[in-house]
Amino acid sequence: MEISSHKYFSKIDAVDLINRQKEWIVKRREFFFNKEKNKNSYLFYGKRYLKNNLDDKALDLYYKEEAKKIIPELVDKFAKKMNLFPTSIKYRKNKRTWGSCNYRNGLNFNILLIQFPLEVIEYVVIHELAHIKHKNHSKSFWKLVEKYCQDYKQREKLLKSFL
């Protein structure tokens, strides 16, 4: 392992930093080992499958097609229950977000959601629909999410367990 720093950063400072960040370092190391180990497979609704001859571009197309099948059904189902209706639904591959709601109440969903179990996808749909009413993460927002997804905290943990 190597640490790069400014010239006033001593070996004692480095040891202290490593000791304070030990848990994070171990988790990141494990993440990269798992990523390498799983590079010849892909996730689909929470299950892992071998890629065989499927390249990343074909896999993204597969995810997008599947997202266009399942997400509109879920949006329709929960929009009716919540009485919150989006103006549009779009799909893209994002690096940082699973979904978003714009100021015109258009919803955007990450095609990579298809990697996760259905209950995670449902949670993201409910979360984004709730943004139609509350454009923030206020207490009112979370109460609305919880009203339609009582176990949203467990679903968030499940989502994070795949990352």
Disulfide bonds with the S-S distance in Angstrom:
none
